[in-house]
């Protein structure tokens, strides 16, 4: 019996119990009915036990993902390619990256909690179903990814999340070749309604659509003057930068790998203490 079957069975049982409880409440003539009270206590106890079990599993999972990312980043520089491969695996938890398996198989909450339940819409580069686990095409770096909090039903999107990952400590950025420029250029394409999703459906946006842009990269010496020249503000820990693009209705963040680890740990630390 797999986990999904167990979850569905529990949910169905609780739905039945809730219906029984509501019927008992409707059919009783007393404000306090002992049978109803006992049933209610048992119902709440079942929920509490179930929630504690799965909540603990989820928190343990998150803590291990954060700690693993931290450990990977701290590997020696001569392991950079392996580090990048591991980061790709960590982000998407799968042996292949393509439009068929990218849905809901990610750890993008590391970047922003808003991305936790988002669905993949498209990428500007085709994914390769890689048999060679060390293939460059497997890696998530240097691709634009588009996610949203709703699936594409040919309606106008209220929110679009667009992000890029750059290689660890990459330091050959130029004014024309950098993640900020690339994200802005791709946002412009989306704003002009020129981008199709992975199912060849148009990603429709309008002036009200809010864009959240993320560049996940280390702020190396070649990138810092580019950010300064474009009016980016450093974060309080100096591990990231941010800027608002009013003409695109977009918020753009540059987040170093160290910042992602630190912020993820801070956001989840109160939950970790509950274990």
C-alpha positions, 0 to 999 in steps of 0.5 A, a space after each residue: 500500500 503506497 503513501 498516496 493510497 494511505 493519504 486518500 484512505 484517511 481523507 475519505 474516512 475523515 470525510 465520512 466522520 465529518 458527515 456523521 458528526 454534522 448529521 449528529 449535530 443537526 439531529 440532536 435537540 440538546 446543546 450538549 449531547 454526550 455522544 456528539 461530544 465523544 465523537 467530536 473528541 475522537 474526530 479531533 484526536 484522529 486529525 491531530 495524530 495524523 497531522 503530527 506524523 506527516 508534519 514531522 516528516 515534512 519538516 524533517 525532509 525540509 531540514 535535510 534538503 537545506 543541510 544537504 544544499 549547504 554541504 554541497 556548496 561547501 565542497 571543494 572547488 575542484 568538485 564544481 561540476 559534481 556540485 552543479 549536478 547535485 544542485 540540479 538533482 536537489 532542485 528537481 529530485 529526478 533523473 530526467 528533466 522534461 516537461 512531463 516530469 517537472 510538475 510539482 517535483 521541485 524544491 523551489 521553496 528554497 528560493 521563495 515560499 511562494 514557489 512551493 505549490 507552483 507548476 512548471 509552464 515553460 523553459 526557453 530551452 528544450 529539456 533533454 531526457 538524459 540517459 547520461 547522468 553527467 550530460 550538460 543538458 541535464 543541468 538546470 543552469 543558464 535556462 529561463 524557467 517559468 512557473 505560476 501558481 495556476 495551470 494554463 487554462 488560456 486565461 490571463 495569468 495574475 502572477 508569473 515566476 521567472 528564474 535562472 540558476 547560474 553556475 557556482 562562482 561564475 565570474 565572466 558576466 558582461 553588460 550584455 550577458 548576465 542573468 539580470 539582462 536575460 531575465 528582463 529580455 525574457 520578461 519582455 517576450 512574455 509581456 508581448 505575449 510571444 511565449 508558449 508553454 510546454 504544451 504549446 499554449 500561449 502564456 497570456 499576460 496583461 499590464 496587471 500581471 505581476 512578475 517575480 524574477 529570481 537570479 540564483 547566482 553568486 555576486 562575483 566581481 564581474 556581476 557586482 558593478 552591473 547590479 550597482 549600475 542598474 540601481 540594485 539595492 543590497 540585502 541587509 546581509 550583503 548576500 543578495 540584491 533586489 530591484 523593482 522594474 516598474 515598467 514591467 510590474 516586476 520585482 527582481 532578486 539576485 540571490 547567492 547560494 549562501 543566502 538561499 541556505 541562510 534564509 531557508 534555515 531562518 524561515 524554517 528554524 521555528 518549525 525545526 525546533 518543534 521536532 
